[in-house]
Amino acid sequence: MSKPLRYINLYFVFILAIASRPVLSQTVLTDSIPYIIIGDITIEGNHKTRSAIIFREMAIRSGDTLYKSMVQESLEIDRRKIINTNLFVTVDLLTKPDQDSVSGNIRTDIKVVVKERWYFIVLPVFQLADRNFNEWWYDRNRDLKRTIYGVYLSYGNVTGRADKLRFIAEFGFIPKFEVAYSLPYIDKAQKTGITVGTSYSTNKTMAFRTWNDKLNYLNSEVVNKERFYSYVTLTRRNKYYTFHGLDLRWSYGKIADTIAILNPGYLLKGRTVQKYFQLTYTFSYDKRDNFQYPLRGQSGSIQISKIGLLPSDDINQAFIYGSYRKYIPISKRWYANTGVRARMSVPKRQPYLQTIGLGYRNDLVRGYELYVVDGQDYALLKNEIKYKLFSFQKHFSWVPVKQFNTVPLAAYLNTFADAGYVRNHYPELSNTKLGNSLLFGAGTGVDVVTFYNILARFNINFNAEGERRFFFNISREF
């Protein structure tokens, strides 16, 4: 090999090394040659999933030249991307070196071994109608009438292209029917996707206002609220970790005269009907090792939304929402993460239905799970340190269904400290005590993670009001 050609080759290897990071390989490579050439890449176990869906997640290609020191880390990064498709129970990337007698280089083949999930899932639905388990337990007297039951049907990977059909039929406290279909790639370049869906729900007993940072409910046996919406979402994924989304939806809501009398600001000006178009753009960057319970990496997003696009729409509002979180491995067992979220909206006089502060979903200061702090703008800071107690996978050969015979289980001790602030421009409407003041919360507990992305949290939380309580939460992602 001539000198210029050798320099060009080494420069190419250097660039690839910078763009790569390391994965577990079951074969030790010889040290006589500093780099290898990637040979054939084969896939095993994808009985339903098309190979192109797996190759879409891999940065490594046949013919690539990599430094040996970078091979394991590069494979691990690709393995994480494949597992984050939520199509597989386990993913392994194995190497098989083979001496190339012609070039004298080490040619290494890669075998991707996957175990597919059970894609057709029919589950009974039994959940609480309240914001979280803790509100139901402490504030709603564990009332079993405040439960939702029904059926959840998810048909994932319908055509082998990571698409999903979802249907929900719920009854009980909040009857709801929803159907949605998503196809992540509709083009040959596998960059553009689409999701379409529609939903209809009704409420009898419902929260009609927030007072003293608690939800006030009207108990009723007649329907006090109806809501219908349909949407189409286009997604664009140009690179591995960046996503663009454009969501257009039409929403129709109707409330009973009683609700409009009790809270004329529910839809503003005593209205009983609210209909509008909404357009939302979302940009997100997600480079975490695991979407459900990440330990390393980072993620961030920004969302800009306009509610009310036509002069005939019953609302004219806009908001911007941003978040960023960093996950830091400290040592083999210690991990930390820190993140910030913020939301701003205009105008400041808003319908109660669209006035969103802290207390919903995961946008809350831990320790204040029993409170709803309404406002037009807010900021939230969350910090956490974790210690891994154990993490393993157990294979049960006697279980005949292979999608369920490998059970991962992990547990982590955690301690956290959060801070938040909600700006409420009309505090008299909710008699808020927590709005327009700094909120602090901290706690410690145990997180348990198992298969099919089921996560259970057991925490003892404290807040700046001097309150201390045990909190429990369970979540899952299919």
N, C-alpha and C positions, 0 to 999 in steps of 0.2 A: 504494500500500500504506500503510495507516495506521501511525502510530508504534507502538502496542502490538503490532500484528501483526508489524511488522518486528523488534521486540525479541524476540518469541517465536521467530521464525524464526532469528534470529542465535543465540539461546540454544540452540536445537536443533542448529544447525551446530557450536557450540562443544562440546557434549557428544559429538557424533559424532567430532569431531577428537581429543578426548582418548582415546577408545576405539580409535582407529585408529593404524596405523603405515604407512610407505611402500612401488611396484613399477614395473618398467620399462614405460613406455608408448611406443609408437612415434610418437605424435603430440604436438606441442607445443601446449598450450592457450593461448588469448589471455588477457591479463592485465586486460582491462577490467572483468571481473566476478570477484570473489574466490572464488566457489564455483560448483559445477556440480551438475546434477541427473543421477543415473544413469538412463539410458533402458533400452532392451532389453538383456538379457543372453542371448547365444546360445552354443551349444557346437558345435564341429566336431571330428570325428575319433573320437568315441565310438561306434564301430560295435557294440560289445558292451556297454559300460558304460551303465547307465541314467543319465539326466541328473540324477535326484534324488540319486544318490550324489555327484556333483560339486557340486551346489548345497548339499548338506549341509555341505561344507567351507568354503563361502564366507560371510563376514560381510556382504559388500556385497550389497544387494538393489536391484532396480529401484524407482525412486522415491526412493532415498536422496539426501540433499543433503550434499556434502562440500566442504571447502576444497580448492582446486586444489593447494595445497602438500602436501596429505595423500594425494592420489589415488594417486601412484606407489607410495608405501610401503604403502598399504592393499591395493593389488593384489598387491604382492610377498608380503605375508603370506598372502593367500589362495592364491597360486600355490604357496607352500611347503606349505601344508596339503594341497593337491590332490596334489602330487608325493609326499608322505609316505603316501598311501594304497597306494603300491607297485603301482598299477594302470597307470602310464604311464611311457614312456621319457622323454618331454619334455612340458612344459606351458608355454604362453605365454598371457598375458592382454593383449589388445590393445584400445586405445580408438579410438573414431571420433566426434569431436565433431560436433554438428549444431545450428546456430542455431535456437532455438525462437522463431518470429516472434510468437507470441501472448504469451508471458510475458517475453520479452527475456532469458531465462536460457540459459546454454549447457547443452544436453542432450547427454550423452555416452553412446553405446552401448558395450557391452563384449562382445568376442568371446573366448571361451575355446577355444583350439586345443590339442588333446591328441593325442599319438601313443601308442596303446595298446601294451602289452607283448604278448609271445607268452605266452598264459596256460596252454597245455597243455605242460607240460615233462616230458620223460622223460629222465633222466640216469643214466648208470652211476655207481654208488657205489664209490669207492676211497678209503679213509681209514684213518688210524691208530687203533688201539684205545687208545693211551696218551692221557694228559691233554692233551698238546700235542706238536707236532713235535719240540721241543727235548728232551723226555724220551726220545722214541723214538731220536733221533739220538745223544745223549750217553750215556744210561743203558741202553738196550736194544739197543745194538750194531747199530742199523739193521736189525733182524730183520724180514724181509718176511713171516714167519709171523704177525706181530702186526699184520696189516692186516685191514680189513673191506671186503668187496666185495658188490655187489648192484645194486639198481635203486631209484631215487627217482622217484616220480610225483607231480606237483603239477598240479592242475587249478584254476587260479585264476579268479575271476569267473565261476563256473559258470552262474549265472542272470543275470549282469549286475549283481548287487547286492553286489559285493565279497566274495562268499562263496568258500570254498576247500575243496577235497577233496584230502587228502594221503594217500599210501600209500608205505610203505617196506618193502622186503624185503632184509634184509642177511644175509650169510653170512660165513664165515671165523672170525676170532678170537672175535667175539661175535655169534652169530646173533640176529636181531631182526626182528619183524614188527609194524608199527604202521599204524593207519588212523585218520584224524581228519577231521571236517567242521566248519567254522565258518561261521556266518552272522552278520555284524556287526549287522544290524538285523532284528528280527522284528516290530516294531510300526510303526504309521503315523508316529509321531513320530520314528522313526529314532534311538532312544536305547538300546534294549535289544537285546542280541545273545546268541548261544548257541554253545558249542563242545562237541562230544561226541567221545570217542575211546577207543581201547583199545590196549594194547601187550603183547607177550610176548617175552621174551628169555632166553637161556641163556648160561652161562659154563662153560668147561672150565678153562683156565688163568686164575687170578683172583688179585687182591690180597686177602689174608686179614687183614692188619694193616699198621699203620704203625710202623716202627722206625727210630730215629735220623733221623726226618723224611724217610724214604723209604718207598715202598710195597714190601712184601714179597709176592712172588707164589708160588703153588703151581703148578708145571707139571704138567699132567695131560692125559690123553686121554679122560677120562670127564667127564660133566657134573657140576659141583660146585655150581652155583647156577641156580635158575630164578626168574623174576620175571614176574608178571602184574599189570596194573592197568588199570582203566577209570575214566573220569571224565566229569563234565558241569560246564561252567563257564558261569555267567551273567555278562554284562558290562553295564555301564550307563555311558553317556556323555551326561551332562546338558549339558555345555558342550564347546567345541572342544578344550580341552586337559586336561580332567580325566576320569579313568576309574575306575570301580569294578568289582571282580571278585569273584565268590564261587564257589569251586571245591570240589566234593565228589568225592572219589575213594575207591575201594576197592582195596587193594593186598594181594597175596599173594606171599610169598617163601619159598623153600625152599633150604637148603644141605645139602651132604653131611655125613655124620658126621665126615669127615676135617677139614673146616673148623671144625666145632664143637670138635673136640679140639685143633687147633692154636691156636684163639683162642676160648675159651668165651664171651668177651664180644662176639663178632661180632653175635649177636642177644640177648645177655645170658643168663646162667644155663645155658649150654650148649645152648640151644634150636636146633632145626634148622628150625623153621617160624615164620614171622611173618606175621600177617594183621591188618589194621586198616582202619578208616575214617579219613579225614583231611578236615578242613574248613579252608579258607584264605580269608581276606579280604584283598584288595589294593586300595589306593588309589594312584593314580599321577597325576602332573602332568607333562605333556610338551609343552614349547613350544620345540622345537629346529628349526633350519632344515632339517636333514636327519637322519633317524634313524640311518643307517648311519655317516655321518661328519660330525657336527655341527661348526659353526664359531661359531655364535652361538645364544643362547637359554639355557634352563635346563630341568632335569628333576629329578624327585624321586619317591620312592615309599615306602610303608610297607606291610609285609606281616605279618599276624598269623595264625598257624597252630596248630591243635590236632591232634595226631596221636594217634589213639585216642579214639573217641567213645562206644564201648559197653563195658560191663563185660567182655564176652567178647574184646575186642581184646587183642593181645599186647604192646602198648606204650602208655604213658601219658606223653606228652611235649608240650611247647609251645615255640614260639619267636616272636620278633619281629625283623624285619629292616627296616632303613631305609637309604635312600641319597639323596644330593642332589649335583647337579653343575651348575656354572655355566660357560658358554662365552662368552668375552669377545673380540670383535674389537678389536684394539689399533690397527691401521691397515689400509691396503689389502691388505697381504701378511702382517702379523703377527697371530697369534691366540694366545689362552691359554685354559686351562680348569683348573678345580680342583674336587675333589669329595671326599666322605667317604661311607663305608659302615660299617655296624655291625650285629652280630647278637648277640642274647642268647637263651639257651635254658634251660629247666628241665625236669626236675631235672638235677643235674649228673652223676649216674651214668646214662650213656646207652649204648645199643647202639653198637658200633663203626660199624655201617652208617649210623646217624643222627648220628654225631659229625662235625660239619662245621666245619673251620677255614679257613685260607687255603691256596690252591694249586689250587683247582678253578675252571674256566671263567675269568672275568676277575677273580675275587676273589683277587688275589695281589699281593704287592709285586714289581714288576718287578725282575729280577735274581735272584729266587728261583724261577724257573720249574721248576727241577729238584727242588724240595722240596715236601712236603706237611706243613703245620704244623697238626696236629689240636688241637681244643679246643672248649669249649662256648660261649665268647664271643670275639668279636674286633672290632677296629676297624681301618679302613684309610683312609689319606689319599693321594690321587693328584693330582699337579700336572704340567702340561705347557705348553710354549710351542712354537708351530709357525710356520714360514715357508713361504709358498706359492711353490713353484718355477714351476709353470705349471698352468693349468686351461683346457681347451678341449673342444669337441665336434667330431668329424670325421664328415662324412657321406659314405658310400660309395654312390654311385648305382648302381654295378654289382651290388650285393648285392640280389637279388630280394625277399627277405623284409624288409619295412619295419621290423619289430620289431627287426631286428639291423643295419640299415644306418646307424644313428646311434650312434657310440661316444664316450661321454664319457671323458676321461682327465685325471687330476690327480695331482700329486705334491707332497709337503710334507716339508721338513726338520723334525725334531722333537727336542726335548730334554726330559727328564722327571726328576722326583724323587718317590719314594714312601716312605711310612712305614706301618708296621703293628704291631699287637700282638695276640697270641692268648693268652687265658687258658685254661690247661689245669689242671683241678682234680685230674687223676689222671695226672701226667707219667710215673709209673713204668710205666704200661701201654704207653707208646710210646717210652720212653727218649728223650724229646724234648730237644734242645739249643736249638732255636729258639723253642719255646713259653715263655711267661712272660718274654719279653725283647723289647726293641724291635728291629724290623727296618727297615733302611734300604736303599734301592736307587735307582739313577740310571742314565741312559744317554742315547744319542743315536742317530738313525737316519733312515730315509726311509719314508714311507707312500705307497703307490700305490693310487689309487681309480679304478675303471673301472665299466663298465656292469653292470646287474643286481646292483648293490650288492656287487661283489667288492672286497675290501680286502686288500692284502698289506703286511705290515710287516717291515722289515729293520732290526734294532737291534743295537747293541753295548751290553750291560748290565753294570753293576757292582753288587756288594752289600757289606754291612758285613763279610762274612766274608773280604773281599779277593779274591773271585773275579771274573773278567772273561770274558765269553763273547759270541759272536755268536748271536743268536736270530732265528728266522724264524717268521712266523705268517700264515696266510691264512684269511679268513672270508668268508661270503656270507650273504645273506638273500633268500629267494625269497618 
